[in-house]
Amino acid sequence: MADSCLLAKLRGLVGEAGLISDTDAMDPHLHDWRGRYRGAARCVVKPASTPELAQVVALLAREGVPMVPQAGNTGLVGGATPDASGNAVVINVSRMRRVRKVDAANNSIMVEAGCTLREVQDAAEAAGRLFPLSLAAEGSCEIGGNLSTNAGGVHVLRYGNARDLTLGLEVVLPDGRTWDGLRGLRKDNTGYDLKHLFLGAEGTLGIISAAVLKLFPRPRASAVAWLGVGNAAAAVDLLGRTAFELVVKNIPGVRPPLAGGHPWAVLVEASESLAGFDLGAELEESLMAEIESGLVADAAIARSLSQARDFWRLRESISEAQKIEGFSIKHDVSVPVSLIPNFLDRADAALEAAFPGVRIVAFGHVGDGNLHYNLSNPLGEANAELIGRSSDANRIVHDIVAELGGSISAEHGIGQLKRTELLRYKSEVEMEVMRTIKSALDPWGLMNPGKVL
Ligand SMILES: Cc1cc2nc3c(=O)[nH]c(=O)nc-3n(C[C@H](O)[C@H](O)[C@H](O)COP(=O)(O)OP(=O)(O)OC[C@H]3O[C@@H](n4cnc5c(N)ncnc54)[C@H](O)[C@@H]3O)c2cc1C
């Protein structure tokens, strides 16, 4: 079908407000947040409802047009960026943003895929509940993207990742049929649990149009502290979240809470849903004991909500700060928590030997065994050389991760970035099962081609 004819049909399905074909207007949808990937597309379609989405997908499937699902476009592995051929249509779900139902007694919320994460948090709060998924991009990323990447973030230790927070899904399959699995059940053993196929599938098996998510009681009290510690083993002992202070200094407008240089910083948040606890006092008492034992070198407890927010802002601004600094080689890895110090010792030493002068910025979620382990060189020319040797650096880091029984993608996914790495680290059996599932649901390979598999 000629492009003009296809565009006219799509416009007929989603209206003028749901179709972007102008080159400039399409631009934000054709590259990723980091600016690492850029593609082209026939157009960007923005359906406003599940029936519209289903009709769009059915039309494109009939016409054999590749489709690239997209939500907030904050993903970090190029999963929502089309390839350069210009054959694909980007299907962006941002206009599907209704909160369909809040069931406070069932501790659940039903939302459409284009609700931003913050809108879901706000809707939960308005009902006196907590939706605990939280990450620095929460004002822009959307539930469809969060579920498709099985997003992690800062509360995984206590509440789990996006997969753990999902009760039900509605999905438009690659042929345009809609699977309505919007159940708000915590127990349902009626055969295969299909939702898990689509969670973390990065849009390769279908387009998530809506979800039922778990809510929780809101904590009645919380206490936040910023700690300075001498090494990663101490951070593991404390089971908090870590940030390497090199990045902290780059964040405009926020002073690091502790004077003096500590090799590692740990951000701790304790919360309690029951009334009657003086959490601040309890945290202070236990930190005093840790300082006396020598595990913690120094600590600052937030004395106000705004100070607690400042501490968190430091943590959440790390990705932005690194973006300002220029290119770095990024790794998003996980290992068993107990092996974090082992990983850091081995990877630091191997990289320093291979790339003398390399600067390693490691931060992440110690409680989840997840580290963002980023490499750069402070000198421009040397940095260009380092970036040019990314695959050598990846090999060093990922081989050590694999030897320790870890994962080469803890929370950002595979997308385009790690497709070839996946082949190296997944077994042939795992790859074969994944390919079988893909071809059962998407035999024509039209749904987000070139991603994951
Ligand atoms: C500053 C910053 C901080 C971040 N921090 C974290 C963090 O702490 N933890 C974390 O896990 N991630 C983090 N991320 C990565 C990113 O925010 C998450 O991956 C997020 O879940 C992506 O959501 P999105 O709406 O932007 O999805 P997009 O980028 O639009 O899409 C991501 C993937 O999902 C697919 N997709 C999108 N919508 C759908 C749908 N409706 N159905 C099927 N497939 C779909 C896309 O094709 C793509 O493969 C961060 C990103 C930034 C920029």
The ligand as a Tripos MOL2 file, in Angstrom:
@<TRIPOS>MOLECULE
LIG
   53    58     1     0     0
SMALL
NO_CHARGES

@<TRIPOS>ATOM
      1 C1         16.9730    9.6780   34.3040 C.3       1 LIG1
      2 C2         16.5610    8.2500   34.1150 C.ar      1 LIG1
      3 C3         16.5430    7.3880   35.2020 C.ar      1 LIG1
      4 C4         16.1500    6.0620   35.0520 C.ar      1 LIG1
      5 N1         16.1280    5.2410   36.1520 N.ar      1 LIG1
      6 C5         15.7030    3.9790   36.0120 C.ar      1 LIG1
      7 C6         15.6370    3.1110   37.1610 C.ar      1 LIG1
      8 O1         15.9920    3.4880   38.2730 O.2       1 LIG1
      9 N2         15.1760    1.8600   36.9680 N.ar      1 LIG1
     10 C7         14.7860    1.4100   35.7390 C.ar      1 LIG1
     11 O2         14.3590    0.2530   35.6270 O.2       1 LIG1
     12 N3         14.8430    2.1940   34.6400 N.ar      1 LIG1
     13 C8         15.2900    3.4610   34.7480 C.ar      1 LIG1
     14 N4         15.3570    4.2630   33.6500 N.ar      1 LIG1
     15 C9         15.0050    3.7230   32.3300 C.3       1 LIG1
     16 C10        13.5400    4.0170   31.8760 C.3       1 LIG1
     17 O3         13.0130    5.1110   32.5290 O.3       1 LIG1
     18 C11        12.6950    2.8120   32.1500 C.3       1 LIG1
     19 O4         13.1440    1.7540   31.3180 O.3       1 LIG1
     20 C12        11.1990    3.0170   31.8940 C.3       1 LIG1
     21 O5         10.5090    1.9070   32.4060 O.3       1 LIG1
     22 C13        10.8620    3.1960   30.4330 C.3       1 LIG1
     23 O6          9.5380    3.6880   30.3250 O.3       1 LIG1
     24 P1          9.1060    4.5400   29.0630 P.3       1 LIG1
     25 O7          7.6540    4.8390   29.2230 O.co2     1 LIG1
     26 O8          9.9670    5.6980   28.8660 O.co2     1 LIG1
     27 O9          9.2920    3.4700   27.9050 O.3       1 LIG1
     28 P2          9.8930    3.6510   26.4380 P.3       1 LIG1
     29 O10        11.2820    4.1570   26.4960 O.co2     1 LIG1
     30 O11         8.9470    4.3840   25.5940 O.co2     1 LIG1
     31 O12         9.9310    2.1220   25.9660 O.3       1 LIG1
     32 C14        10.7450    1.1870   26.5900 C.3       1 LIG1
     33 C15        10.5470   -0.1980   25.9360 C.3       1 LIG1
     34 O13         9.2140   -0.6500   26.1560 O.3       1 LIG1
     35 C16         8.5270   -0.8080   24.9130 C.3       1 LIG1
     36 N5          7.1600   -0.2790   25.1390 N.ar      1 LIG1
     37 C17         6.8160    0.9680   25.4970 C.ar      1 LIG1
     38 N6          5.4790    1.0470   25.6870 N.ar      1 LIG1
     39 C18         4.9960   -0.1890   25.4410 C.ar      1 LIG1
     40 C19         3.6910   -0.7610   25.4970 C.ar      1 LIG1
     41 N7          2.6270   -0.0370   25.8350 N.pl3     1 LIG1
     42 N8          3.5510   -2.0750   25.1950 N.ar      1 LIG1
     43 C20         4.6340   -2.8240   24.8420 C.ar      1 LIG1
     44 N9          5.8760   -2.3350   24.7770 N.ar      1 LIG1
     45 C21         6.0650   -1.0380   25.0930 C.ar      1 LIG1
     46 C22         9.3170   -0.0390   23.8860 C.3       1 LIG1
     47 O14         9.1770   -0.5960   22.5890 O.3       1 LIG1
     48 C23        10.7340   -0.1930   24.4410 C.3       1 LIG1
     49 O15        11.2550   -1.4270   24.0460 O.3       1 LIG1
     50 C24        15.7610    5.5900   33.7750 C.ar      1 LIG1
     51 C25        15.7820    6.4490   32.6800 C.ar      1 LIG1
     52 C26        16.1710    7.7620   32.8370 C.ar      1 LIG1
     53 C27        16.1530    8.6630   31.6460 C.3       1 LIG1
@<TRIPOS>BOND
     1     1     2 1
     2     2     3 ar
     3     2    52 ar
     4     3     4 ar
     5     4     5 ar
     6     4    50 ar
     7     5     6 ar
     8     6     7 ar
     9     6    13 1
    10     7     8 2
    11     7     9 ar
    12     9    10 ar
    13    10    11 2
    14    10    12 ar
    15    12    13 ar
    16    13    14 ar
    17    14    15 1
    18    14    50 ar
    19    15    16 1
    20    16    17 1
    21    16    18 1
    22    18    19 1
    23    18    20 1
    24    20    21 1
    25    20    22 1
    26    22    23 1
    27    23    24 1
    28    24    25 2
    29    24    26 1
    30    24    27 1
    31    27    28 1
    32    28    29 2
    33    28    30 1
    34    28    31 1
    35    31    32 1
    36    32    33 1
    37    33    34 1
    38    33    48 1
    39    34    35 1
    40    35    36 1
    41    35    46 1
    42    36    37 ar
    43    36    45 ar
    44    37    38 ar
    45    38    39 ar
    46    39    40 ar
    47    39    45 ar
    48    40    41 1
    49    40    42 ar
    50    42    43 ar
    51    43    44 ar
    52    44    45 ar
    53    46    47 1
    54    46    48 1
    55    48    49 1
    56    50    51 ar
    57    51    52 ar
    58    52    53 1
@<TRIPOS>SUBSTRUCTURE
     1 LIG1         1 GROUP 0 **** ****
